[in-house]
Amino acid sequence: MTKPGKVAIITAGSAGIGAGLAAAYRARGWSVVASAHAIVPAQGPDLVTVAADMTEPAAGALIVDAALERFGRIDTLVNHAGVFIAKPFTDYTAEDYALMVGVNLTGFFWLTQRVIAEMTTRYGGHVVTVTAPCAENSGELAVLAALTRAGLTAATRSLAVEYASYGIRVNAVSPGQVSQVIDAVLHLESSPHITGKILRLDGGPSGGH
């Protein structure tokens, strides 16, 4: 087991913003565990990849076990995995609902639960979740995105209060322009006194302290 500095888990870390986040953390000297449904296998000195289906409860344990086996600790979890399906409300199917809730909420729940349980043993850590854009701001047909986003927002604030005494911070980023997400996550990472914040890139910060 390598003994690194800080370690971040990043979901949906195979491409796009997730890959950019992984690169940004590594550039800061962190080690990264990047997961995705399909991802190129890697076992570098500061990078481990994990193929995991976030709709499965076992995914959380798989990712956390890989992080602990390789690096021995978890300092930050970036919940970036998410699914967006735009349809009129009455056109959503049971399959649409199961997929969006499975990735956006179930995946968040089981992985975050595992990570926070580990963080409490060391009294410190940071969880930041990238939520869906506001449906009313994006102009999209996005009731399911709004539903899962509201759940993640509420969970962020609740967990920030529940685990403040353990030194665990819990924040969220609500994207406007996706190019801003990496900077926003790194800003939260570098702000040790911010917790319970929903950083809305489409309209300014809300909540938190």
C-alpha positions in Angstrom: 0.0 0.0 0.0 1.4 3.4 -1.0 1.5 6.1 1.7 0.6 9.3 -0.2 -0.4 12.7 0.8 -4.1 13.5 0.4 -6.5 11.2 -1.6 -9.6 12.1 -3.6 -12.2 9.8 -5.0 -13.9 11.2 -8.2 -16.9 9.5 -9.7 -17.5 9.8 -13.5 -13.8 10.4 -13.7 -13.1 8.8 -17.1 -13.7 11.9 -19.3 -14.8 15.5 -19.5 -15.2 17.3 -16.2 -14.4 14.2 -14.2 -11.1 13.6 -15.9 -10.4 17.3 -15.6 -11.0 17.1 -11.8 -8.8 14.1 -11.5 -6.0 15.9 -13.4 -6.4 19.0 -11.3 -6.2 17.1 -8.0 -3.1 15.2 -9.2 -1.5 18.5 -10.2 -1.9 19.6 -6.6 0.0 16.6 -5.4 -3.0 14.5 -4.5 -3.6 10.8 -5.3 -6.8 10.0 -7.1 -9.2 7.1 -7.3 -11.3 7.7 -10.5 -14.4 5.6 -11.1 -16.8 5.3 -14.0 -19.1 2.7 -15.5 -16.5 2.1 -18.1 -12.9 3.3 -17.5 -9.4 2.4 -18.8 -7.7 0.3 -16.1 -4.8 2.2 -14.4 -2.6 1.5 -11.3 -0.2 4.4 -11.3 1.7 5.8 -8.3 -1.0 8.5 -7.9 -4.0 7.1 -9.8 -6.2 4.1 -9.5 -9.3 3.5 -11.7 -12.3 1.5 -10.7 -15.1 0.3 -13.0 -18.3 0.5 -11.1 -22.0 0.8 -11.8 -23.3 3.5 -9.5 -26.9 2.1 -9.6 -25.6 -0.9 -7.6 -25.2 -0.6 -3.8 -22.0 -2.6 -4.0 -20.3 0.1 -6.0 -19.7 2.2 -2.9 -17.8 -0.6 -1.2 -15.9 -1.5 -4.3 -14.6 2.1 -4.7 -13.8 2.7 -1.1 -12.0 -0.6 -0.7 -9.8 0.2 -3.7 -8.9 3.6 -2.3 -8.0 2.2 1.1 -6.1 -0.8 -0.3 -4.0 1.4 -2.5 -3.6 4.6 -0.6 -4.8 3.9 3.0 -7.0 7.0 3.4 -9.7 9.1 1.8 -9.7 12.9 2.2 -12.2 14.1 -0.4 -15.1 12.6 -2.3 -16.3 14.3 -5.5 -19.7 12.9 -6.4 -19.7 13.8 -10.1 -21.6 10.8 -11.5 -25.0 11.8 -12.8 -27.5 11.1 -15.5 -29.7 13.7 -17.2 -32.8 12.8 -19.3 -34.9 15.7 -20.7 -38.5 14.8 -21.4 -41.9 16.2 -20.8 -43.1 15.1 -17.4 -45.7 12.7 -18.7 -43.3 11.0 -21.1 -40.9 9.7 -18.5 -40.8 5.9 -18.2 -40.1 3.6 -15.3 -36.7 2.9 -16.9 -35.9 6.6 -17.0 -36.9 7.0 -13.4 -34.9 4.0 -12.3 -31.8 5.1 -14.1 -31.8 8.7 -12.9 -32.6 7.9 -9.3 -30.2 5.0 -9.4 -27.2 7.0 -10.4 -28.0 10.4 -9.0 -29.4 9.4 -5.6 -28.7 5.7 -4.9 -25.1 6.0 -6.1 -24.6 9.1 -4.1 -26.2 7.5 -1.0 -24.2 4.3 -0.8 -20.8 5.7 -1.8 -21.1 8.8 0.5 -22.2 6.6 3.4 -19.1 4.4 3.0 -16.8 7.4 2.6 -18.1 9.3 5.6 -17.9 6.2 7.8 -14.2 6.1 6.9 -13.7 9.8 7.4 -15.2 9.7 10.9 -12.4 7.4 12.0 -9.9 10.2 11.2 -12.1 13.1 12.1 -11.7 15.0 8.9 -12.7 15.0 5.2 -14.6 16.8 2.5 -17.6 15.6 0.3 -18.6 17.8 -2.6 -21.4 16.8 -5.0 -21.9 18.2 -8.5 -25.7 18.4 -8.9 -27.9 18.9 -12.0 -28.5 22.5 -13.2 -31.7 24.2 -12.2 -34.5 23.2 -14.5 -36.0 26.7 -14.3 -32.7 28.3 -15.2 -31.7 25.9 -18.0 -35.0 26.0 -19.8 -34.9 22.2 -20.1 -37.7 19.7 -19.7 -36.1 18.2 -16.6 -38.5 17.3 -13.8 -36.5 14.2 -12.8 -33.3 16.3 -12.7 -35.0 18.8 -10.5 -36.2 16.0 -8.2 -32.8 14.4 -7.8 -31.1 17.8 -7.5 -33.4 18.8 -4.6 -32.7 15.5 -2.8 -28.9 16.1 -3.1 -29.2 19.7 -2.0 -31.2 18.7 1.1 -28.8 15.8 1.8 -25.8 18.2 1.5 -27.1 20.6 4.1 -28.2 17.8 6.5 -24.9 15.9 6.3 -22.9 19.2 6.9 -24.8 19.7 10.2 -24.6 16.0 11.2 -20.9 15.6 10.7 -19.5 19.0 11.5 -18.3 17.8 14.9 -16.2 15.2 13.1 -14.5 17.8 11.0 -16.2 16.6 7.8 -17.3 19.3 5.4 -20.1 18.6 2.9 -20.8 21.0 0.0 -22.3 21.0 -3.5 -21.8 22.7 -6.8 -24.8 23.4 -9.1 -23.4 23.9 -12.6 -24.1 26.8 -14.8 -21.3 26.7 -17.4 -19.6 23.3 -17.1 -16.2 24.9 -17.6 -16.6 26.6 -14.2 -17.1 23.3 -12.3 -13.5 22.4 -11.8 -12.6 25.9 -10.4 -15.6 25.8 -8.1 -14.7 22.4 -6.7 -11.1 23.4 -6.1 -12.3 26.7 -4.5 -14.3 24.6 -2.0 -11.4 22.3 -1.5 -9.2 25.3 -0.6 -11.8 26.9 1.8 -11.6 24.8 5.0 -14.3 26.8 6.8 -17.0 26.4 4.2 -19.6 23.6 4.8 -23.2 23.2 3.9 -22.7 25.5 0.9 -24.7 25.0 -2.4 -22.5 26.9 -4.8 -24.7 27.9 -7.7 -22.6 28.7 -10.7 -25.8 29.9 -12.5 -26.7 32.5 -9.8 -24.3 32.8 -7.0 -23.8 31.0 -3.7 -26.6 29.9 -1.4 -26.6 28.5 2.1 -23.7 27.3 4.2 -21.2 29.1 6.4 
